[in-house]
Amino acid sequence: MRKIIEKAGLRGTDWTPREMRHSFVSLPSDSGVPIEDISRRAGHRNTVLTETVYRKQIRPVLMQGAEAMDEIFKS
């Protein structure tokens, strides 16, 4: 696994299959892919594990904060 990661230009000690699984779930989710589709592709029986363990969504939190700031500082 480390050899493949290093060939991709990343540090092999920084990535494990676990981190890649989180990315596999989080990136499509941030792009609008339905959680049901992602859950099936990840091999989960339902969306609970996908949503609670593997999906790490930063974008919605950032967007909500940015929208709130836009509203606060409206001209």
C-alpha positions as CSV (number, residue, x, y, z in Angstrom):
1,M,0.0,0.0,0.0
2,R,2.8,2.5,0.9
3,K,4.5,1.9,-2.4
4,I,1.3,2.8,-4.3
5,I,0.8,5.9,-2.2
6,E,4.3,7.0,-2.7
7,K,4.1,6.5,-6.4
8,A,1.1,8.8,-6.4
9,G,3.4,11.5,-4.9
10,L,2.1,11.3,-1.3
11,R,3.9,10.3,1.8
12,G,3.2,6.6,2.5
13,T,3.3,7.1,6.3
14,D,0.5,9.6,6.2
15,W,-2.1,7.5,4.4
16,T,-3.7,4.2,5.4
17,P,-6.6,2.3,3.9
18,R,-8.8,3.8,6.6
19,E,-8.1,7.4,5.6
20,M,-8.7,6.5,2.0
21,R,-12.1,4.9,2.9
22,H,-13.1,8.2,4.6
23,S,-12.1,10.1,1.4
24,F,-14.0,7.5,-0.8
25,V,-17.2,8.4,1.2
26,S,-16.7,12.1,1.9
27,L,-15.6,13.4,-1.5
28,P,-18.7,12.1,-3.5
29,S,-20.9,13.2,-0.7
30,D,-19.6,16.7,-0.9
31,S,-20.2,16.6,-4.7
32,G,-23.9,15.8,-4.2
33,V,-23.9,12.0,-4.7
34,P,-26.8,10.5,-2.7
35,I,-25.6,8.9,0.5
36,E,-27.5,5.7,-0.4
37,D,-25.4,5.3,-3.6
38,I,-22.2,5.9,-1.7
39,S,-23.2,3.5,1.0
40,R,-23.8,0.7,-1.5
41,R,-20.5,1.4,-3.2
42,A,-18.7,1.2,0.2
43,G,-20.4,-2.1,0.9
44,H,-22.5,-1.0,3.8
45,R,-25.9,-2.6,4.5
46,N,-27.5,0.8,5.2
47,T,-26.5,4.5,5.4
48,V,-26.0,4.7,9.2
49,L,-22.4,3.5,9.2
50,T,-21.6,5.6,6.1
51,E,-23.0,8.7,7.6
52,T,-21.8,8.4,11.2
53,V,-18.4,6.9,10.8
54,Y,-17.0,7.5,7.3
55,R,-18.5,10.7,6.0
56,K,-16.5,13.7,7.1
57,Q,-18.1,16.7,5.6
58,I,-16.4,20.0,6.0
59,R,-18.0,21.8,3.1
60,P,-21.6,22.2,4.4
61,V,-20.2,23.6,7.7
62,L,-18.0,26.1,5.8
63,M,-20.9,27.0,3.5
64,Q,-23.3,27.6,6.3
65,G,-20.7,29.8,8.1
66,A,-20.0,31.8,4.9
67,E,-23.7,32.3,4.2
68,A,-24.2,33.5,7.8
69,M,-21.4,36.0,7.4
70,D,-22.7,37.2,4.1
71,E,-26.1,37.9,5.8
72,I,-24.4,39.6,8.8
73,F,-22.3,41.9,6.6
74,K,-24.8,42.7,3.9
75,S,-24.4,46.2,2.5
